[in-house]
């Protein structure tokens, strides 16, 4: 068992080393730096969730929904996505994961990107993380990174999106 553990640890560490070599930029003669700008976008959005049939999922514990959103304000566009929800018998406890592809204009720059959601509700206490999937930006949104917060007040949805983008040329 000890030898197996060491072998797994060795393979894992070699994988990290290989990843670091791929992820670390190599020095080149140009030494060009891309300037990025950190910005905020806020506004309302409309969301439509629709249950999807999932005969392969356990009945009651897990459910699947489609996501259809219309973003307004500094992010003007639409999104389509999928959500997987896990519920429990304890009131106020549940979780969901989702992926949505957003297409439109972000402060005047056109393109698309993917948002990844991960959320839990622990006996009524929410925790939400929505981040831009790395390298998912297209067109004028290439290089987009960031995170989004969703605010629900009186049944109305708004977003607060903090993001960075390479400066426009």
N, C-alpha and C positions, 0 to 999 in steps of 0.2 A: 504494500500500500504506500509506503514512504517513497519508494522509487517512482511509482506512478504519479504521486503528488509532485515530486521534483520534475518529472518529465513534463507534466502539464504546466507547471510554473515556468519552466524553461521555454516552452513553446509560446506561452503568453508573453513573456518578456521579449522574446525574439520578434513577435508580432508587433509589440509596441515600438521596438527599435526600428523595424521596417516602416511602420506608420510614420514615425518621427522623421525618417529620412525622406519619405515621400512628401510629408506635410511641410517640411522646412524649406523655405526658398533658398536656392543656391545663389551665391554671389555671382553677379555678371558684370561685365564691363560698364553697363549703362547706369547701374545704381539708381534707377528711376523709382520714385515713390508715388503711389496713387493717393491723392488727397481725398479724404472722405469727410462728409458733413453729417452731423447728427441733427435730426429733425423730429418734429412731432406732427402727427396728423390726428384730428379729432372729428367726430361727426356721428350722426345717427345711422342706423341700418335696420333693414327689415329682414326678418328671417322666417323661413317656412321649413318646418321639419315634417317629414312624412315617413311613417313606419314602413319598413321593407321586410318582405317575407324572408325568413332564414330558417329553413327546416333543419339545417345542420347545427344550429345553436340550441343549447338546452332551454326548454320552455320555462319562462318566468324569470330566470336568473340573468339572462343576457338578451338584449334586443338590438336591432340595427335600424338606423334611420338615414334618410338622405337629407342633405342640407342644401338649401337654395337661398342665397342672400343677395340683397341689393344694398350696396354701400353708398352713402351720400356724404358730402362735405369734402374734406381735403383728400379723401380716398373716394373716388367716384368709379364704381364698377359693379361687377357681379361675381359671385362665386358659386361653385358647385362642390359638393363633398359628401363624405360618408362618416357616420358616427356609430361607434359601438358603445353601448351603455350596459353597465353592470349594476343591478339593484340588489338590495338586501331587505330582510324583514324588519330591520331597525329603521324607524322613522328618521329621516334626515341623513341617512348614510347611503352613498352611491358613488359611482365613478363613471367617467367616460373618456374615450380617446377619439380623436377625429382628425381627418385630413381634408383640407379644402383648397381648391385652386382658385385664386383671385385673379381676375382679368379686368383691366381698366386703366385709370390714370391716378397716379399718386403725386399730388402737388404738381400737376402738369406733365409728368413723365409717364409715358405709356409702356405697358408690358403686362406680364403676369408673374405670379410667384405662388408658392405653396405655404400654407400655414399648418402647423402641427399643434394639436390641442392635447392637453392632458389635465384632467380635473378630478378632484375628489371632494366629497362632502362628508365630513366626519361628524355625525350627529348634529348637523346644522351649520357646521363651520366649514366654509368653502376654501379650497386652494385651487388656483387656476394658473396654468402655464400655457401660453400660446406664443410660439416662436416661428420665425421664418426658417424654412428648411434651407440649409446651406446650399448655395449655388443653384437655387431654383428660380432666381430672377431671370426674366427674358427681356429682349429689346432694350429700352432705356432704363430698365430696372435691374440690369446685370450688376452683380455685386451687392445687392440689397441684403441687409441683415437687420434683425430687430425683434421686438416682442410687442404683443398687443394685449391690452386689458379690455374686458367687456364690463360695462356698467349697466345694470338694469334698475330703473327707477320708475315706479308706477306702471310697470308693464312695458315701458319703452326701452329699447336697446340703443346704447351708444358705444363707440370704441374710442380708445386712446392708444395710439400706435407710435411707439418710439422706435426710430429706425436710423440706419446710416446707409449712405449711398456714395459711390465715387462722385466727385464733382463733375457736373456737366461740362462738356467741352464746347 
